[in-house]
Amino acid sequence: MGKRWIAIGLAVVLVCTATSPVFAAQAPSEKEEVVYADLKDNGQTEEVYVVNIFENQKKIEDYGIYESVRNMTSTDEIRQKGDQIQIATEDDILYYQGNLRSGEIPWDIGITCFLDGKECSAKELAGSSGHLRIRVKIRQNQDADPEYFENYALQVTAALNTENCRNITAKGATEANAGGNRQFTWTLLPKTEKTLNLTADVADFEMESISFNGVKMNLDVDLDKDALTRQFDALETAVAAIDKGAKTLDKGTENLSEGAEELDKGARELKEKTAPLKKESKELSKKLKQAEKLESASGQVKGATEVLAEGTEKLKEGISYQAFKSAMAQQGLDLDSLKSGNQQMLQLLNQLEGLIPAAYQEKFAEAKKLLQGNLGALSGMEQYLNQASKSVSQADEGADALAESYADFDKAIRSLSGQLEDVDLSQLGKLADGAETLAEGSGSLKSGSSALSEGSGSLSVGTGELNSQTSGMSEKAGEEIDSVLSGISGTGETVKSFVSEKNTNVKAVQFVIKNEAITLPEKSVPKETKAESRSLWQKFLDLFGIS
């Protein structure tokens, strides 16, 4: 009986001395949080718990509403009062796990399996054979704090055994071999919602858990902004040169239009003067003696047709897009290089598009639209000048034919002036017919040159507007690039605790999420007989020989 009371007294003494000392309240301790979430096979959240990590801290002050806590490093007591956690330890690193009463992870994950086109559960899929498709839908969890969805990247990893799986496809994933498995990894940037698909032909199917790891986006982007903005400088220079060329072209076509109008006026006057020749041949035969005036007028018309032919030939040589490119090259501007540079710039901006914060989406879209407009302007310039060159070529052929025909006609007039006595008045009718044809041709030339002048005027207006829009683009592009990169390059902002806003000294928060693995049922094995386990109190009584 005495031994029993002695043992009880010693036990009381040990319990009292083992009580953790009370220490004064302090600021929240520095820590890292790893948020673990176990998902069901369909992606529904089953359990959420947090592992808190502390380094080189002897007195730990932390906050969190947990259903239960567990020291994963030592036997040091975790004192829990409401949402306040206190731990005294001598360990350099301490881990403790807290099971949350409620926890909403940032991503809403849905996992659906199809075998030979028919939806099935993971239990039905285990050990099956056929064509498999696994669909993973990732959306923002509207019930969770948006801080993490908007700032954390999510890495999704799935692995298939290559012995049991063939013809594997995983669009958009990075592939790697890991032992006997083929591993597929997708990376979703912040604010990204996406549906992933994994397909394969399987036999006796099993699969490890799909893992979802979320980390705060903090990229060290080394981008030569000056190299990018130099492309915009070249673009501004090119557009200014194009605008200058378009205005020169507009002036030339305006002069051509004026010349064609004068030619048309003269041809119509000639038509009017030659029209009466058919009816007044007798009177005309008297006047033919004064043919020197007609010969002189014909010489002037012939000269005009030759000048017109020469002018249209020069215009044809100068108005083609190839000629325009050569002229620009002489000024130090390679339009092909400019076009390629713009395409590269647009491709780079497309690659950065997924990284753009919402606040800058509109400005970034305007920058892309402007680049696309520049490319469209270069392409439109090429198409327009080539079409214009074709029209001018047609006009040039007509002018050459006119000059050639009128040269013969002028020769006939000169021959006529030397042989007035033997003149055949029937030729006068042909002369009237020729004058009428000349008037019709000059009218067509006038109409075509007028349309060309109008088109070049519109082109000049368009290139002027383009020049105005691209002016200062280099500076604006630099500002936009800085804005976009600031959202992904790490700003040093305070990390927000997943557990409690009272934890204001958190270095990092990481999410480790897994669904249930798909496994074959284990074969039953005989249970081993285990030795009877004895409690700490029973062992303590045995120490003093008390049963």
C-alpha positions as CSV (number, residue, x, y, z in Angstrom):
1,M,0.0,0.0,0.0
2,G,2.9,2.3,0.8
3,K,4.6,1.7,-2.4
4,R,1.4,2.7,-4.3
5,W,1.2,6.1,-2.5
6,I,4.9,6.7,-3.1
7,A,4.5,6.0,-6.8
8,I,1.5,8.3,-7.0
9,G,3.4,11.1,-5.3
10,L,6.4,10.7,-7.6
11,A,4.0,10.8,-10.6
12,V,2.5,14.1,-9.4
13,V,6.0,15.6,-8.9
14,L,7.0,14.5,-12.4
15,V,3.8,15.9,-14.0
16,C,4.3,19.3,-12.2
17,T,7.9,19.6,-13.2
18,A,7.1,18.7,-16.8
19,T,4.7,21.5,-17.2
20,S,5.9,24.0,-19.9
21,P,7.0,27.4,-18.6
22,V,4.8,30.4,-19.4
23,F,6.5,33.0,-21.5
24,A,5.5,36.5,-22.4
25,A,3.6,37.3,-25.5
26,Q,5.7,38.3,-28.5
27,A,5.4,39.3,-32.2
28,P,4.4,36.5,-34.6
29,S,7.4,34.4,-35.4
30,E,9.0,34.2,-38.8
31,K,7.9,31.0,-40.7
32,E,7.1,29.2,-43.9
33,E,3.7,27.6,-44.6
34,V,3.2,24.5,-46.7
35,V,-0.5,23.9,-47.3
36,Y,-1.4,20.3,-48.0
37,A,-4.7,19.3,-49.6
38,D,-5.9,15.8,-50.1
39,L,-8.4,15.4,-52.9
40,K,-10.9,12.7,-53.8
41,D,-10.4,10.9,-57.1
42,N,-12.8,13.4,-58.7
43,G,-10.8,16.4,-57.4
44,Q,-13.2,17.4,-54.6
45,T,-11.3,18.6,-51.5
46,E,-11.3,16.1,-48.7
47,E,-8.8,17.4,-46.1
48,V,-6.6,20.5,-45.8
49,Y,-3.8,20.8,-43.3
50,V,-0.8,23.1,-42.9
51,V,2.8,22.3,-42.0
52,N,4.4,25.4,-40.3
53,I,8.2,25.6,-40.4
54,F,10.3,27.7,-38.0
55,E,14.1,28.1,-38.0
56,N,16.4,29.1,-35.2
57,Q,13.6,30.3,-32.9
58,K,13.4,29.1,-29.3
59,K,10.1,30.8,-28.4
60,I,7.5,30.5,-31.1
61,E,4.4,32.6,-31.4
62,D,1.9,31.6,-34.1
63,Y,-1.8,31.8,-35.0
64,G,-4.3,29.5,-36.6
65,I,-7.7,28.0,-36.0
66,Y,-6.9,24.3,-36.0
67,E,-8.9,21.2,-35.0
68,S,-5.7,19.6,-33.9
69,V,-2.0,20.2,-33.9
70,R,1.0,17.8,-33.9
71,N,4.7,18.5,-33.3
72,M,6.5,16.8,-36.2
73,T,10.0,17.4,-34.9
74,S,10.2,16.8,-31.1
75,T,8.1,16.1,-28.0
76,D,8.0,19.8,-27.2
77,E,4.6,20.8,-26.0
78,I,2.4,22.9,-28.3
79,R,0.3,25.3,-26.2
80,Q,-2.9,26.2,-27.9
81,K,-5.4,28.8,-26.7
82,G,-8.1,29.8,-29.2
83,D,-6.2,30.8,-32.3
84,Q,-2.9,31.4,-30.4
85,I,-0.1,28.8,-30.7
86,Q,3.0,28.9,-28.4
87,I,6.0,26.5,-28.5
88,A,9.2,26.5,-26.5
89,T,12.0,24.4,-28.2
90,E,15.7,23.9,-28.3
91,D,15.6,22.6,-31.9
92,D,17.1,24.6,-34.7
93,I,14.3,23.7,-37.0
94,L,10.8,22.9,-35.9
95,Y,7.8,21.6,-37.9
96,Y,4.3,21.3,-36.6
97,Q,1.2,20.3,-38.4
98,G,-2.2,21.9,-37.9
99,N,-5.4,20.4,-39.3
100,L,-7.8,23.1,-40.3
101,R,-11.4,23.1,-39.3
102,S,-12.2,24.6,-42.7
103,G,-9.9,25.4,-45.7
104,E,-10.5,26.6,-49.2
105,I,-7.7,26.1,-51.7
106,P,-7.4,28.8,-54.4
107,W,-8.2,26.4,-57.3
108,D,-11.4,24.5,-58.0
109,I,-10.2,21.2,-59.5
110,G,-12.4,18.8,-61.3
111,I,-11.0,15.4,-62.5
112,T,-13.1,13.2,-64.9
113,C,-12.0,9.9,-66.4
114,F,-13.3,8.3,-69.6
115,L,-12.7,4.8,-70.8
116,D,-13.5,4.1,-74.4
117,G,-15.6,7.3,-74.4
118,K,-17.7,6.4,-71.3
119,E,-17.3,8.3,-68.0
120,C,-16.2,6.1,-65.1
121,S,-14.9,6.4,-61.6
122,A,-11.3,5.7,-60.4
123,K,-12.4,2.5,-58.8
124,E,-14.0,1.3,-62.0
125,L,-10.8,2.4,-63.9
126,A,-8.4,0.4,-61.7
127,G,-7.1,-2.7,-63.6
128,S,-9.1,-1.8,-66.7
129,S,-8.0,-1.8,-70.3
130,G,-9.0,0.4,-73.3
131,H,-8.6,4.0,-74.5
132,L,-8.3,6.3,-71.5
133,R,-8.9,10.1,-71.4
134,I,-8.4,12.0,-68.2
135,R,-9.8,15.6,-68.1
136,V,-8.6,18.0,-65.5
137,K,-10.6,21.3,-65.2
138,I,-8.9,24.0,-63.2
139,R,-10.9,27.1,-62.3
140,Q,-10.7,29.8,-59.7
141,N,-12.3,28.9,-56.4
142,Q,-14.7,31.7,-55.8
143,D,-14.9,30.8,-52.1
144,A,-11.1,31.2,-51.5
145,D,-9.0,34.2,-51.0
146,P,-8.2,35.6,-54.5
147,E,-4.7,36.6,-53.4
148,Y,-3.3,33.2,-54.2
149,F,-5.1,32.6,-57.6
150,E,-4.0,36.0,-58.8
151,N,-0.4,35.8,-57.7
152,Y,0.5,32.0,-57.6
153,A,1.5,29.8,-60.5
154,L,0.2,26.2,-60.4
155,Q,2.3,23.3,-61.7
156,V,0.3,20.1,-62.5
157,T,2.2,16.8,-62.8
158,A,0.9,13.4,-63.9
159,A,2.8,10.2,-64.5
160,L,1.9,7.1,-66.5
161,N,3.7,3.7,-66.4
162,T,5.0,3.1,-69.9
163,E,4.7,-0.6,-69.5
164,N,0.9,-0.3,-69.1
165,C,0.3,2.8,-71.2
166,R,0.9,3.4,-74.9
167,N,0.2,6.2,-77.4
168,I,0.2,8.8,-74.7
169,T,-0.7,12.4,-75.6
170,A,-0.7,15.4,-73.3
171,K,-1.1,18.6,-75.2
172,G,0.7,21.6,-73.8
173,A,2.7,19.5,-71.3
174,T,6.5,19.2,-70.8
175,E,7.5,15.5,-71.0
176,A,10.2,13.7,-69.0
177,N,11.2,10.2,-68.3
178,A,11.3,9.2,-64.6
179,G,12.3,5.6,-64.2
180,G,9.6,3.5,-65.8
181,N,7.2,6.4,-65.9
182,R,6.6,9.1,-68.4
183,Q,6.0,12.3,-66.5
184,F,3.9,15.2,-67.9
185,T,4.0,18.7,-66.4
186,W,1.8,21.7,-67.2
187,T,2.5,25.2,-65.7
188,L,-0.4,27.6,-65.3
189,L,0.5,31.2,-64.7
190,P,-1.4,33.3,-62.2
191,K,-5.1,34.1,-63.1
192,T,-5.1,31.2,-65.5
193,E,-8.1,28.8,-65.8
194,K,-7.5,25.9,-68.1
195,T,-8.7,22.4,-69.0
196,L,-6.0,19.7,-69.4
197,N,-6.3,16.4,-71.3
198,L,-4.2,13.3,-71.0
199,T,-5.0,10.3,-73.3
200,A,-3.5,6.8,-73.7
201,D,-4.2,3.3,-74.6
202,V,-4.0,1.4,-71.3
203,A,-3.9,-2.2,-69.9
204,D,-4.3,-3.3,-66.3
205,F,-4.4,0.4,-65.5
206,E,-2.9,2.0,-62.4
207,M,-1.8,5.5,-61.8
208,E,0.0,7.6,-59.2
209,S,-1.6,10.6,-57.7
210,I,-1.8,13.8,-59.9
211,S,0.0,16.5,-58.0
212,F,-0.8,20.2,-58.0
213,N,2.0,22.5,-56.6
214,G,1.3,26.2,-56.2
215,V,4.0,28.8,-55.6
216,K,4.2,32.5,-55.7
217,M,5.2,33.9,-59.1
218,N,8.6,35.5,-58.8
219,L,10.5,35.3,-62.1
220,D,13.9,36.9,-62.6
221,V,13.3,38.1,-66.1
222,D,16.5,39.3,-67.9
223,L,15.1,41.1,-70.9
224,D,17.0,43.6,-73.1
225,K,14.3,46.2,-73.3
226,D,16.6,48.5,-75.4
227,A,16.8,45.8,-78.1
228,L,13.1,45.6,-78.2
229,T,12.5,49.4,-78.3
230,R,15.1,49.7,-81.1
231,Q,12.7,47.8,-83.3
232,F,10.1,50.4,-82.6
233,D,12.6,53.1,-83.4
234,A,13.2,51.5,-86.8
235,L,9.5,51.2,-87.3
236,E,8.9,54.9,-86.6
237,T,11.7,55.7,-89.1
238,A,10.3,53.4,-91.7
239,V,6.7,54.7,-91.4
240,A,8.0,58.3,-91.7
241,A,9.9,57.2,-94.9
242,I,6.8,55.5,-96.3
243,D,4.7,58.5,-95.6
244,K,7.2,60.7,-97.4
245,G,7.3,58.3,-100.4
246,A,3.5,58.2,-100.4
247,K,3.3,62.0,-100.6
248,T,5.8,62.0,-103.4
249,L,3.8,59.4,-105.3
250,D,0.6,61.5,-104.7
251,K,2.3,64.5,-106.2
252,G,3.5,62.6,-109.3
253,T,0.1,61.0,-109.9
254,E,-1.5,64.5,-109.6
255,N,0.8,65.8,-112.3
256,L,0.0,62.8,-114.5
257,S,-3.7,63.4,-114.0
258,E,-3.3,67.0,-115.0
259,G,-1.3,66.1,-118.1
260,A,-3.8,63.5,-119.1
261,E,-6.6,66.0,-118.7
262,E,-4.8,68.5,-121.0
263,L,-4.2,65.7,-123.6
264,D,-7.9,64.8,-123.5
265,K,-8.8,68.4,-124.0
266,G,-6.6,68.7,-127.0
267,A,-7.8,65.4,-128.5
268,R,-11.4,66.5,-128.2
269,E,-10.6,69.8,-129.9
270,L,-8.9,67.8,-132.7
271,K,-12.0,65.5,-132.9
272,E,-14.3,68.5,-133.2
273,K,-12.1,70.1,-135.9
274,T,-11.8,66.9,-138.0
275,A,-15.4,65.8,-137.7
276,P,-16.7,68.1,-140.6
277,L,-14.0,66.8,-143.0
278,K,-16.2,64.0,-144.2
279,K,-18.9,66.4,-145.4
280,E,-16.7,69.3,-146.5
281,S,-14.1,67.5,-148.6
282,K,-14.4,70.0,-151.5
283,E,-13.9,73.0,-149.2
284,L,-11.2,71.1,-147.4
285,S,-9.2,70.4,-150.6
286,K,-8.8,74.1,-150.9
287,K,-7.7,74.5,-147.4
288,L,-5.2,71.6,-147.7
289,K,-2.9,73.9,-149.4
290,Q,-2.4,75.5,-146.0
291,A,-1.5,72.0,-144.6
292,E,1.6,73.4,-143.0
293,K,-0.5,74.4,-140.0
294,L,-1.9,70.9,-139.8
295,E,1.6,69.5,-140.2
296,S,2.8,71.7,-137.3
297,A,-0.2,70.8,-135.2
298,S,0.4,67.1,-135.9
299,G,4.0,67.4,-134.9
300,Q,3.0,68.9,-131.6
301,V,0.5,66.1,-131.0
302,K,3.1,63.5,-132.0
303,G,5.5,65.1,-129.5
304,A,2.9,65.1,-126.8
305,T,2.2,61.4,-127.4
306,E,5.9,60.6,-127.2
307,V,6.2,62.6,-124.0
308,L,3.2,60.8,-122.6
309,A,4.7,57.4,-123.5
310,E,8.0,58.4,-121.9
311,G,6.3,59.7,-118.8
312,T,4.2,56.6,-118.3
313,E,7.3,54.4,-118.8
314,K,9.1,56.3,-116.1
315,L,6.0,56.2,-113.9
316,K,5.8,52.4,-114.4
317,E,9.5,52.0,-113.4
318,G,9.1,54.1,-110.3
319,I,5.6,53.1,-109.0
320,S,6.3,49.3,-108.3
321,Y,6.7,48.1,-104.8
322,Q,10.2,46.7,-105.7
323,A,11.2,50.1,-106.9
324,F,9.8,51.6,-103.7
325,K,11.8,49.1,-101.6
326,S,15.0,50.0,-103.6
327,A,14.4,53.7,-103.0
328,M,13.9,53.1,-99.3
329,A,17.1,50.9,-99.2
330,Q,19.1,53.8,-100.7
331,Q,17.8,55.8,-97.7
332,G,19.1,53.1,-95.3
333,L,15.8,51.4,-94.7
334,D,15.3,47.7,-95.4
335,L,11.5,47.1,-95.5
336,D,11.9,43.3,-95.4
337,S,14.0,43.5,-92.2
338,L,11.5,46.0,-90.8
339,K,8.6,43.6,-91.5
340,S,10.5,40.7,-90.0
341,G,11.3,42.7,-86.9
342,N,7.7,43.7,-86.5
343,Q,6.6,40.1,-86.8
344,Q,9.2,39.0,-84.2
345,M,8.0,41.8,-81.9
346,L,4.4,40.7,-82.3
347,Q,5.4,37.1,-81.6
348,L,7.2,38.2,-78.4
349,L,4.2,40.2,-77.2
350,N,2.0,37.2,-77.8
351,Q,4.3,35.0,-75.7
352,L,4.1,37.6,-72.9
353,E,0.3,37.9,-73.2
354,G,-0.5,35.3,-70.5
355,L,1.7,37.2,-68.1
356,I,-0.1,40.5,-68.3
357,P,-1.9,41.8,-65.2
358,A,-5.6,42.6,-65.8
359,A,-4.9,46.3,-65.3
360,Y,-2.7,46.5,-68.3
361,Q,-4.6,44.2,-70.7
362,E,-6.2,47.1,-72.6
363,K,-2.9,49.0,-73.1
364,F,-1.1,45.9,-74.1
365,A,-3.9,45.0,-76.6
366,E,-3.5,48.5,-78.1
367,A,0.2,47.9,-78.5
368,K,-0.5,44.6,-80.3
369,K,-3.2,46.2,-82.4
370,L,-0.7,48.9,-83.5
371,L,1.9,46.3,-84.4
372,Q,-0.7,44.4,-86.4
373,G,-1.7,47.6,-88.1
374,N,1.9,48.4,-89.0
375,L,2.3,44.9,-90.6
376,G,-1.0,45.4,-92.4
377,A,0.1,48.8,-93.7
378,L,3.3,47.3,-95.1
379,S,1.4,44.5,-96.7
380,G,-1.3,46.9,-98.0
381,M,1.4,49.2,-99.4
382,E,3.0,46.3,-101.3
383,Q,-0.4,45.2,-102.7
384,Y,-1.5,48.7,-103.6
385,L,1.7,49.6,-105.4
386,N,1.8,46.4,-107.3
387,Q,-1.8,46.9,-108.4
388,A,-1.1,50.5,-109.2
389,S,2.0,49.3,-111.2
390,K,-0.2,46.9,-113.2
391,S,-2.6,49.8,-114.0
392,V,0.2,52.1,-115.0
393,S,1.7,49.3,-117.1
394,Q,-1.6,49.1,-119.0
395,A,-1.6,52.9,-119.4
396,D,2.0,52.7,-120.6
397,E,1.1,50.1,-123.2
398,G,-1.8,52.3,-124.4
399,A,0.5,55.4,-124.5
400,D,3.1,53.4,-126.5
401,A,0.5,52.2,-128.9
402,L,-0.9,55.7,-129.2
403,A,2.6,57.2,-129.9
404,E,3.4,54.5,-132.4
405,S,0.1,54.9,-134.2
406,Y,0.3,58.6,-134.2
407,A,3.8,58.5,-135.5
408,D,2.5,56.7,-138.6
409,F,-0.4,59.2,-138.7
410,D,2.0,62.1,-138.5
411,K,4.1,60.5,-141.3
412,A,1.0,60.3,-143.4
413,I,0.2,64.0,-142.7
414,R,3.7,65.1,-143.7
415,S,3.5,63.0,-146.8
416,L,0.1,64.6,-147.4
417,S,1.5,68.1,-147.2
418,G,4.0,67.3,-150.0
419,Q,1.5,65.7,-152.3
420,L,-1.6,67.9,-152.0
421,E,-2.5,67.6,-155.6
422,D,-2.7,63.8,-155.5
423,V,-4.4,63.7,-152.1
424,D,-7.2,61.1,-151.7
425,L,-10.0,62.7,-149.8
426,S,-11.1,59.4,-148.5
427,Q,-8.2,59.6,-146.2
428,L,-9.9,62.6,-144.6
429,G,-12.6,60.3,-143.2
430,K,-10.0,58.0,-141.7
431,L,-8.3,61.1,-140.2
432,A,-11.6,62.0,-138.5
433,D,-12.0,58.4,-137.3
434,G,-8.5,58.5,-135.9
435,A,-9.1,61.8,-134.1
436,E,-12.3,60.2,-132.6
437,T,-10.3,57.2,-131.5
438,L,-7.7,59.4,-130.0
439,A,-10.3,61.3,-128.1
440,E,-11.8,58.1,-126.7
441,G,-8.3,56.8,-125.6
442,S,-7.3,60.1,-124.0
443,G,-10.6,60.1,-122.1
444,S,-9.8,56.6,-120.7
445,L,-6.3,57.8,-119.8
446,K,-7.8,60.8,-118.1
447,S,-10.2,58.7,-116.1
448,G,-7.5,56.1,-115.1
449,S,-5.0,58.7,-114.1
450,S,-7.6,60.5,-112.1
451,A,-8.5,57.3,-110.2
452,L,-4.8,56.7,-109.7
453,S,-4.3,60.2,-108.3
454,E,-7.3,59.7,-106.0
455,G,-5.9,56.4,-104.7
456,S,-2.5,57.8,-104.1
457,G,-4.1,60.7,-102.2
458,S,-5.9,58.2,-100.0
459,L,-2.7,56.3,-99.5
460,S,-0.9,59.5,-98.5
461,V,-3.6,60.3,-96.0
462,G,-3.4,56.8,-94.5
463,T,0.4,56.8,-94.2
464,G,0.2,60.3,-92.6
465,E,-2.2,58.9,-90.0
466,L,0.0,55.9,-89.5
467,N,3.0,58.1,-89.1
468,S,1.2,60.2,-86.5
469,Q,0.1,57.0,-84.6
470,T,3.6,55.4,-84.5
471,S,5.3,58.6,-83.4
472,G,6.7,58.1,-79.9
473,M,5.9,54.4,-80.0
474,S,9.4,53.4,-78.7
475,E,8.8,55.3,-75.5
476,K,5.3,54.0,-75.1
477,A,6.4,50.4,-75.7
478,G,9.2,50.7,-73.1
479,E,6.6,51.8,-70.5
480,E,4.3,48.9,-71.4
481,I,7.1,46.4,-71.2
482,D,8.1,47.7,-67.8
483,S,4.5,47.5,-66.7
484,V,4.1,43.9,-67.8
485,L,7.4,42.7,-66.3
486,S,6.6,44.3,-63.0
487,G,3.8,41.8,-62.5
488,I,6.0,38.7,-62.8
489,S,9.5,39.7,-61.9
490,G,9.1,39.8,-58.1
491,T,8.1,42.9,-56.3
492,G,9.1,41.9,-52.7
493,E,5.6,42.3,-51.4
494,T,4.7,40.8,-48.1
495,V,3.6,37.2,-48.3
496,K,0.1,36.6,-47.0
497,S,-0.5,33.8,-44.5
498,F,-3.0,31.1,-45.6
499,V,-3.9,30.4,-42.0
500,S,-4.4,33.7,-40.2
501,E,-4.0,37.4,-41.0
502,K,-2.3,37.7,-37.6
503,N,0.8,35.9,-39.0
504,T,2.5,38.9,-40.4
505,N,6.0,37.5,-40.7
506,V,5.6,34.7,-43.3
507,K,8.5,34.2,-45.7
508,A,6.7,31.8,-48.1
509,V,3.5,29.9,-48.7
510,Q,3.4,26.8,-50.9
511,F,0.5,24.5,-51.9
512,V,1.0,20.8,-52.2
513,I,-2.2,19.1,-53.5
514,K,-2.8,15.5,-54.6
515,N,-5.8,13.4,-55.5
516,E,-6.3,9.7,-54.7
517,A,-4.0,7.3,-56.6
518,I,-5.7,4.7,-58.8
519,T,-4.4,1.3,-57.5
520,L,-5.4,-2.3,-57.8
521,P,-6.9,-3.9,-54.7
522,E,-4.1,-5.3,-52.4
523,K,-4.0,-9.1,-51.8
524,S,-4.9,-10.0,-48.3
525,V,-2.1,-11.3,-46.1
526,P,-2.2,-13.1,-42.8
527,K,-2.2,-10.7,-39.9
528,E,0.8,-11.0,-37.6
529,T,0.3,-11.4,-33.9
530,K,1.5,-8.3,-32.2
531,A,2.8,-8.1,-28.6
532,E,0.4,-6.4,-26.2
533,S,1.2,-2.7,-26.1
534,R,1.4,-1.1,-22.7
535,S,0.6,2.5,-21.8
536,L,3.1,4.9,-20.4
537,W,1.3,4.8,-17.0
538,Q,1.5,1.0,-16.9
539,K,5.2,1.1,-17.7
540,F,5.7,3.7,-14.9
541,L,3.9,1.4,-12.4
542,D,6.1,-1.5,-13.5
543,L,9.1,0.5,-12.7
544,F,8.1,0.4,-9.0
545,G,6.9,-3.1,-9.1
546,I,3.2,-2.1,-9.0
547,S,0.9,-4.3,-11.1
